[in-house]
């Protein structure tokens, strides 16, 4: 039987198929079959007319179902060590490896040559740091902050979520491409094809180096999540988390994809 009503709404394609009969038992039995199959339906008995309407989450007249795409950009934040963060003032850019080690040793109570009397207490002076005057002053300011429990700063850690809504008969194929890997912003745009509004303004920060280890910014691709929702629809959710990641762990051939 051809659908009497079909179309597309905010959650994808749909269709309504009616069944009519003068025998109410036939309609009731047919409704019971669709009920066991989990379909949505409606039965109407009125003045000797008996009708069953079955609501489909797809259109049987359409050969190729197109998923409904929803893109979300969420501006989340995370706490990051002051020693490893890029801050607005740029002070941490003057931290060199030698001074970072001095700060860590002083805070941990492991400074040599009698610098530390107990963990977290030291008689360090700006002149105890190495480098030029800007590097010494930056190290002293960062040390002073961390010594007084200001050890982390809040940094941006946005997340992109891509949700596809399809009917329960849609042939879902889980792609494992790049799952668990960090991809660059250009790779995200090319491989995932987000809409223009989601592309504009995506962060793409330059890499940094700490202790000789290269830290590069990118998007960690999480495994997909599948869930069944109302109306015999299924949602496939894919998330990408932006952050700074060590190349020695997440890189491929010394770089992100």
C-alpha positions in Angstrom: 0.0 0.0 0.0 1.3 3.5 -0.9 1.8 6.0 1.9 -0.9 8.6 2.1 1.4 11.1 3.7 5.2 11.5 3.6 7.8 14.1 3.9 10.8 15.3 5.9 11.0 17.2 9.2 13.7 18.2 11.6 14.5 14.6 12.5 14.5 13.2 8.9 12.0 11.4 6.6 8.7 10.0 7.6 5.6 8.4 6.1 2.1 7.5 7.2 0.4 4.3 5.8 -3.3 3.8 6.4 -5.3 0.6 6.5 -9.1 0.6 6.4 -11.6 -2.2 6.8 -15.2 -2.7 7.7 -14.2 -5.5 10.1 -12.8 -4.1 13.3 -11.1 -7.4 14.2 -8.9 -7.2 11.2 -7.8 -3.7 12.1 -7.2 -4.7 15.7 -5.2 -7.8 14.7 -3.1 -5.8 12.3 -2.5 -3.2 14.9 -1.3 -5.9 17.3 1.2 -7.1 14.8 2.7 -3.6 14.3 2.7 -3.2 18.1 4.9 -6.3 18.5 7.2 -4.9 15.9 7.6 -1.7 17.8 6.0 0.6 15.3 4.1 3.7 16.1 0.4 3.5 15.1 -3.1 4.8 15.7 -6.4 3.0 15.6 -9.7 4.8 14.9 -13.1 3.1 15.3 -15.9 5.5 14.3 -19.4 4.9 13.1 -18.7 1.6 11.4 -15.4 2.7 9.9 -12.2 1.2 11.1 -8.8 2.7 10.3 -5.2 2.0 11.3 -2.5 4.5 10.7 1.1 3.3 10.8 3.8 5.9 11.3 7.1 5.1 9.7 10.5 6.8 10.5 11.4 6.6 6.8 9.8 7.0 3.4 9.4 3.7 1.5 9.1 5.6 -1.7 12.6 7.1 -1.3 15.5 4.9 -2.3 18.3 6.7 -0.6 17.8 8.1 2.9 19.9 11.1 3.7 20.9 11.6 7.4 19.9 14.7 9.3 23.1 16.4 10.3 23.4 18.5 13.5 26.7 20.2 14.3 27.5 21.7 17.7 30.4 23.8 18.9 30.8 24.0 22.6 33.2 26.4 24.3 34.5 24.3 27.2 37.5 25.2 29.4 40.1 23.1 31.3 42.7 23.7 34.0 46.3 23.7 32.8 49.5 24.0 34.6 50.9 27.6 34.5 54.2 26.2 33.5 52.7 24.7 30.3 50.0 27.2 29.4 49.9 30.0 26.9 48.6 33.0 28.7 47.3 36.3 27.4 50.2 38.4 28.8 52.7 36.1 27.1 54.8 35.7 30.3 55.1 31.9 30.0 56.7 32.3 26.5 59.8 33.5 28.4 60.1 30.3 30.4 63.1 28.3 29.4 63.7 24.7 30.3 66.4 25.5 32.9 64.1 27.8 34.8 61.1 25.5 34.6 63.3 22.8 36.3 64.4 25.3 39.0 60.7 26.2 39.7 59.7 22.5 39.9 62.6 21.6 42.1 61.9 24.5 44.5 58.2 23.7 44.8 58.9 20.0 45.3 61.6 20.6 47.9 64.4 19.0 45.8 66.6 22.0 45.2 70.3 21.3 45.7 72.9 23.5 47.5 70.6 24.2 50.5 68.1 26.3 48.6 65.2 24.6 50.3 64.6 24.2 53.9 61.3 22.2 53.5 59.0 21.4 50.6 57.4 24.5 49.1 59.6 27.0 51.1 62.7 28.5 49.5 64.8 31.6 49.6 65.0 31.8 45.8 65.7 35.2 44.3 65.2 36.4 40.8 69.0 36.2 40.2 68.9 32.5 40.9 67.3 31.9 37.5 69.2 31.8 34.2 68.8 33.5 30.9 68.3 37.2 30.1 66.5 39.6 32.3 63.1 38.9 30.7 63.5 35.2 31.2 64.6 35.7 34.8 61.8 38.0 35.7 59.2 35.7 34.0 60.5 32.7 35.9 60.4 34.7 39.2 56.8 35.9 38.6 55.6 32.4 37.7 57.4 30.9 40.7 55.9 33.4 43.0 52.4 32.7 41.7 52.8 28.9 42.0 54.5 29.2 45.4 51.3 31.0 46.6 49.0 28.2 45.2 48.2 29.9 41.9 49.4 26.8 39.9 46.9 26.5 37.0 45.1 28.7 34.6 41.8 28.2 32.7 42.3 27.6 29.0 39.9 27.0 26.1 39.1 23.4 25.3 36.3 23.5 22.8 34.4 20.4 21.6 32.8 19.7 18.3 29.9 17.3 18.2 28.5 15.9 15.0 25.1 14.1 15.3 23.4 12.2 12.5 19.8 11.1 12.8 18.5 8.3 10.6 15.7 5.7 10.6 16.2 2.3 12.2 16.5 0.7 8.8 19.4 2.9 7.7 22.5 0.9 7.1 24.8 2.4 9.7 28.5 1.8 9.2 30.9 2.8 12.0 34.0 4.4 10.7 37.1 3.8 12.7 39.2 6.3 10.6 41.4 8.4 12.8 39.5 7.3 16.0 41.8 7.8 19.0 44.1 10.0 16.9 44.6 13.8 17.0 43.9 15.5 13.7 44.7 19.1 12.6 42.0 21.7 12.0 42.5 21.4 8.2 42.2 17.6 8.3 39.0 17.9 10.4 37.5 20.3 7.8 38.5 18.1 4.9 37.5 14.7 6.3 34.4 15.6 8.3 33.0 18.4 6.0 31.4 20.6 8.7 29.1 23.4 7.5 30.7 26.8 6.8 29.4 28.4 10.0 31.2 25.7 12.0 34.4 26.1 10.1 34.7 29.9 10.6 36.7 30.6 13.7 37.9 27.1 14.5 41.2 27.4 16.5 44.4 26.4 14.8 47.2 27.3 17.2 50.9 26.9 16.5 52.8 24.1 18.3 54.9 24.7 21.5 57.9 22.9 23.0 58.5 22.0 26.6 61.6 20.3 27.7 62.4 19.4 24.1 59.0 17.7 23.7 56.8 19.1 20.9 53.2 19.8 21.9 50.9 20.5 19.0 47.3 21.6 19.0 44.6 19.5 17.3 41.3 17.6 17.7 41.2 14.2 19.4 38.6 12.1 17.7 36.6 10.0 20.2 34.9 6.7 19.3 31.3 7.2 18.0 28.3 6.7 20.1 25.0 5.2 18.8 21.7 5.5 20.6 18.1 4.8 19.7 15.7 7.7 20.2 11.9 8.2 20.0 10.1 7.7 16.7 12.2 4.6 15.6 15.1 6.9 14.9 18.8 6.3 15.6 21.5 8.8 16.3 25.1 8.5 15.6 27.2 10.9 17.6 30.9 11.8 16.9 32.9 14.1 19.1 36.2 16.0 18.6 38.0 17.5 21.6 40.5 20.3 21.0 43.6 20.6 23.0 47.4 20.4 23.0 48.9 16.9 22.7 52.4 15.5 22.7 53.5 14.4 19.3 55.6 11.5 20.8 52.2 9.9 21.9 49.6 11.0 19.4 51.7 11.9 16.4 52.2 9.7 13.2 55.6 10.0 11.6 56.3 13.1 13.8 53.2 15.0 12.9 49.4 15.0 13.3 47.2 13.9 10.5 
